[in-house]
Amino acid sequence: QVQLVESGGGLVQPGGSLRLTCAASGFTVNSYAMTWYRQAPGQERELVALITRAGDYTNYLNSVKGRFTISRDNAKNTVYLQMNSLKPEDTAGYYCRAAGLDYWGQGTQVTVSA
């Protein structure tokens, strides 16, 4: 059974940092490209970051380039999203997903506010 469990969200001041974790089970993360999405209230879910199966290529939403870093630990079957220099517009629920698998976790809420 495929499961994705996101954690690490919270309330942070503008300019702060958070590290999100996505623990996967029921499949191996190194068999898929892995992605992070986010969805703010009243907004469409949008792709934030992607890392290929081999981990040799990453891509980011333009508004987070240079601030967010996606990575994976195949031994732990886990994917991370390091978020630095957070802005209020980064406030959203964050979700991870394996490309090609139609499964979503419960997400983790990130709120950036003074």
Secondary structure as a PSIPRED ss2 file (coil, helix, strand):
# PSIPRED VFORMAT (PSIPRED V4.0)

   1 Q C   1.000  0.000  0.000
   2 V C   1.000  0.000  0.000
   3 Q E   0.000  0.000  1.000
   4 L E   0.000  0.000  1.000
   5 V E   0.000  0.000  1.000
   6 E E   0.000  0.000  1.000
   7 S E   0.000  0.000  1.000
   8 G C   1.000  0.000  0.000
   9 G C   1.000  0.000  0.000
  10 G E   0.000  0.000  1.000
  11 L E   0.000  0.000  1.000
  12 V E   0.000  0.000  1.000
  13 Q C   1.000  0.000  0.000
  14 P C   1.000  0.000  0.000
  15 G C   1.000  0.000  0.000
  16 G C   1.000  0.000  0.000
  17 S C   1.000  0.000  0.000
  18 L E   0.000  0.000  1.000
  19 R E   0.000  0.000  1.000
  20 L E   0.000  0.000  1.000
  21 T E   0.000  0.000  1.000
  22 C E   0.000  0.000  1.000
  23 A E   0.000  0.000  1.000
  24 A E   0.000  0.000  1.000
  25 S E   0.000  0.000  1.000
  26 G C   1.000  0.000  0.000
  27 F C   1.000  0.000  0.000
  28 T C   1.000  0.000  0.000
  29 V H   0.000  1.000  0.000
  30 N H   0.000  1.000  0.000
  31 S H   0.000  1.000  0.000
  32 Y C   1.000  0.000  0.000
  33 A C   1.000  0.000  0.000
  34 M E   0.000  0.000  1.000
  35 T E   0.000  0.000  1.000
  36 W E   0.000  0.000  1.000
  37 Y E   0.000  0.000  1.000
  38 R E   0.000  0.000  1.000
  39 Q E   0.000  0.000  1.000
  40 A C   1.000  0.000  0.000
  41 P C   1.000  0.000  0.000
  42 G C   1.000  0.000  0.000
  43 Q C   1.000  0.000  0.000
  44 E C   1.000  0.000  0.000
  45 R C   1.000  0.000  0.000
  46 E E   0.000  0.000  1.000
  47 L E   0.000  0.000  1.000
  48 V E   0.000  0.000  1.000
  49 A E   0.000  0.000  1.000
  50 L E   0.000  0.000  1.000
  51 I E   0.000  0.000  1.000
  52 T C   1.000  0.000  0.000
  53 R C   1.000  0.000  0.000
  54 A C   1.000  0.000  0.000
  55 G C   1.000  0.000  0.000
  56 D C   1.000  0.000  0.000
  57 Y C   1.000  0.000  0.000
  58 T E   0.000  0.000  1.000
  59 N E   0.000  0.000  1.000
  60 Y E   0.000  0.000  1.000
  61 L C   1.000  0.000  0.000
  62 N H   0.000  1.000  0.000
  63 S H   0.000  1.000  0.000
  64 V H   0.000  1.000  0.000
  65 K C   1.000  0.000  0.000
  66 G C   1.000  0.000  0.000
  67 R C   1.000  0.000  0.000
  68 F E   0.000  0.000  1.000
  69 T E   0.000  0.000  1.000
  70 I E   0.000  0.000  1.000
  71 S E   0.000  0.000  1.000
  72 R E   0.000  0.000  1.000
  73 D E   0.000  0.000  1.000
  74 N H   0.000  1.000  0.000
  75 A H   0.000  1.000  0.000
  76 K H   0.000  1.000  0.000
  77 N C   1.000  0.000  0.000
  78 T E   0.000  0.000  1.000
  79 V E   0.000  0.000  1.000
  80 Y E   0.000  0.000  1.000
  81 L E   0.000  0.000  1.000
  82 Q E   0.000  0.000  1.000
  83 M E   0.000  0.000  1.000
  84 N C   1.000  0.000  0.000
  85 S C   1.000  0.000  0.000
  86 L C   1.000  0.000  0.000
  87 K C   1.000  0.000  0.000
  88 P H   0.000  1.000  0.000
  89 E H   0.000  1.000  0.000
  90 D H   0.000  1.000  0.000
  91 T C   1.000  0.000  0.000
  92 A E   0.000  0.000  1.000
  93 G E   0.000  0.000  1.000
  94 Y E   0.000  0.000  1.000
  95 Y E   0.000  0.000  1.000
  96 C E   0.000  0.000  1.000
  97 R E   0.000  0.000  1.000
  98 A E   0.000  0.000  1.000
  99 A C   1.000  0.000  0.000
 100 G C   1.000  0.000  0.000
 101 L C   1.000  0.000  0.000
 102 D C   1.000  0.000  0.000
 103 Y C   1.000  0.000  0.000
 104 W C   1.000  0.000  0.000
 105 G C   1.000  0.000  0.000
 106 Q C   1.000  0.000  0.000
 107 G C   1.000  0.000  0.000
 108 T E   0.000  0.000  1.000
 109 Q E   0.000  0.000  1.000
 110 V E   0.000  0.000  1.000
 111 T E   0.000  0.000  1.000
 112 V E   0.000  0.000  1.000
 113 S C   1.000  0.000  0.000
 114 A C   1.000  0.000  0.000
